[in-house]
């Protein structure tokens, strides 16, 4: 009798069990999402490595920047543009925030060494498996500090 009850309990546990991915807490998912976005960002902007970047992309890739194309071909085109026009481009993520399947990065991007570069906010939407599906951005050139109305800086 005890054996039968134990066997039924074990069977019930396995029958109701879910994949490890589904058992992740919200906090664990957000940490995974932040990690995946940081690695995707680095692969695209610093390494300019399309094959690596593609491993972080989900079933679709929707681009909201009007000068970028959708899909993996859009990512490949952007990487090729950077490689050709700005081979020394470096982007340093200053902050990363996550809310569910959305991740925001606050970035200092310098296309040419010796220039001030741009302050960027990128927003990514990820799927439930932590793959990038969608991207928005806002880019602001970093002004000469002598012309700033405050001393707060961009970062």
C-alpha positions as CSV (number, residue, x, y, z in Angstrom):
1,X,0.0,0.0,0.0
2,X,2.8,2.5,0.9
3,X,4.7,1.4,-2.2
4,X,1.7,2.1,-4.4
5,X,1.1,5.5,-2.8
6,X,4.7,6.4,-3.2
7,X,4.7,5.3,-6.8
8,X,1.6,7.4,-7.5
9,X,3.2,10.4,-5.8
10,X,6.3,10.1,-7.9
11,X,4.2,9.6,-11.1
12,X,2.1,12.7,-10.2
13,X,5.2,14.8,-9.7
14,X,6.7,13.8,-13.1
15,X,3.3,14.2,-14.8
16,X,2.8,17.7,-13.5
17,X,6.5,18.6,-13.8
18,X,7.4,21.4,-16.3
19,X,10.7,22.0,-18.1
20,X,13.4,23.8,-16.1
21,X,12.8,26.9,-18.2
22,X,9.2,27.2,-17.0
23,X,10.3,26.7,-13.4
24,X,12.6,29.7,-13.4
25,X,11.5,32.5,-11.1
26,X,10.7,35.9,-12.6
27,X,13.9,37.3,-11.1
28,X,15.9,34.5,-12.7
29,X,14.2,35.1,-16.1
30,X,15.0,38.8,-15.9
31,X,18.7,38.1,-15.0
32,X,18.9,35.6,-18.0
33,X,17.2,38.2,-20.3
34,X,19.7,40.9,-19.2
35,X,22.6,38.5,-19.7
36,X,21.4,37.6,-23.2
37,X,20.8,41.2,-24.3
38,X,24.3,42.2,-23.0
39,X,25.9,39.3,-25.0
40,X,23.8,40.0,-28.1
41,X,24.7,43.7,-27.9
42,X,28.4,42.9,-27.5
43,X,28.3,40.4,-30.4
44,X,26.7,43.0,-32.7
45,X,28.4,46.2,-31.8
46,X,31.8,45.3,-30.4
47,X,32.7,41.9,-31.9
48,X,30.7,42.5,-35.1
49,X,30.1,38.8,-35.1
50,X,26.8,37.9,-37.0
51,X,27.0,34.2,-36.2
52,X,27.2,34.8,-32.5
53,X,24.6,37.5,-32.5
54,X,22.1,35.2,-34.4
55,X,22.2,32.7,-31.6
56,X,20.4,35.3,-29.4
57,X,17.6,36.1,-31.8
58,X,14.2,34.4,-31.7
59,X,11.8,33.4,-34.4
60,X,11.4,37.0,-35.6
61,X,13.4,40.2,-35.3
62,X,11.4,43.4,-35.5
63,X,13.4,46.6,-35.9
64,X,11.8,49.9,-34.9
65,X,14.8,52.1,-35.9
66,X,13.6,53.5,-39.3
67,X,17.1,53.1,-40.9
68,X,17.4,49.4,-39.9
69,X,15.8,46.4,-41.6
70,X,13.8,43.6,-39.9
71,X,15.1,40.1,-39.5
72,X,18.5,38.5,-39.4
73,X,19.3,40.1,-42.7
74,X,18.8,43.5,-41.0
75,X,21.2,42.6,-38.2
76,X,23.7,41.2,-40.7
77,X,23.5,44.4,-42.7
78,X,24.1,46.6,-39.7
79,X,27.1,44.5,-38.6
80,X,28.5,44.8,-42.2
81,X,27.9,48.6,-42.1
82,X,29.8,48.9,-38.8
83,X,32.6,46.7,-40.0
84,X,33.0,48.7,-43.2
85,X,32.4,52.3,-42.0
86,X,33.2,52.1,-38.3
87,X,35.5,49.2,-37.6
88,X,36.7,50.8,-34.3
89,X,33.2,51.3,-33.0
90,X,32.9,50.4,-29.3
91,X,29.8,50.5,-27.2
92,X,30.0,50.4,-23.4
93,X,26.9,49.4,-21.5
94,X,26.6,51.6,-18.4
95,X,23.3,50.3,-17.0
96,X,20.9,47.3,-17.7
97,X,17.3,47.2,-16.5
98,X,14.8,44.4,-17.0
99,X,11.0,44.2,-16.6
100,X,9.7,40.8,-17.5
101,X,10.6,40.2,-21.2
102,X,11.8,43.7,-21.7
103,X,15.4,44.8,-21.3
104,X,16.8,48.4,-21.4
105,X,20.4,49.2,-21.8
106,X,22.0,52.7,-21.3
107,X,25.0,52.9,-23.5
108,X,28.0,55.1,-24.4
109,X,28.8,54.4,-28.0
110,X,31.9,55.7,-29.7
111,X,32.1,55.1,-33.5
112,X,35.5,56.8,-33.9
113,X,38.1,56.9,-31.2
114,X,38.8,60.4,-29.9
115,X,35.2,61.5,-30.3
116,X,32.6,62.0,-27.6
117,X,30.1,59.6,-29.2
118,X,26.5,59.1,-28.4
119,X,24.3,58.3,-25.4
120,X,21.9,55.6,-26.3
121,X,18.9,53.9,-24.7
122,X,18.0,50.6,-26.4
123,X,14.9,48.6,-25.5
124,X,14.6,44.9,-26.4
125,X,11.7,42.6,-26.2
126,X,12.5,38.9,-25.6
127,X,10.5,35.7,-26.0
128,X,9.9,33.3,-23.1
129,X,13.1,31.5,-23.9
130,X,15.2,34.7,-23.6
131,X,15.7,35.3,-27.3
132,X,15.6,38.8,-28.8
133,X,12.5,39.5,-30.8
134,X,12.2,43.3,-31.1
135,X,14.3,46.5,-30.8
136,X,13.8,50.2,-30.3
137,X,16.4,52.9,-29.6
138,X,16.9,56.6,-28.9
139,X,20.3,58.1,-29.7
140,X,21.6,61.5,-28.5
141,X,25.0,62.9,-29.5
142,X,27.1,63.8,-26.5
143,X,27.7,67.6,-26.5
144,X,30.8,69.5,-25.6
145,X,30.7,69.8,-21.8
146,X,31.5,73.5,-22.1
147,X,28.1,73.9,-23.8
148,X,26.1,72.0,-21.2
149,X,23.7,73.8,-19.0
150,X,24.6,71.5,-16.1
151,X,27.5,69.4,-14.9
152,X,25.6,66.1,-14.5
153,X,27.0,64.3,-17.6
154,X,25.2,61.8,-19.8
155,X,26.0,58.7,-17.7
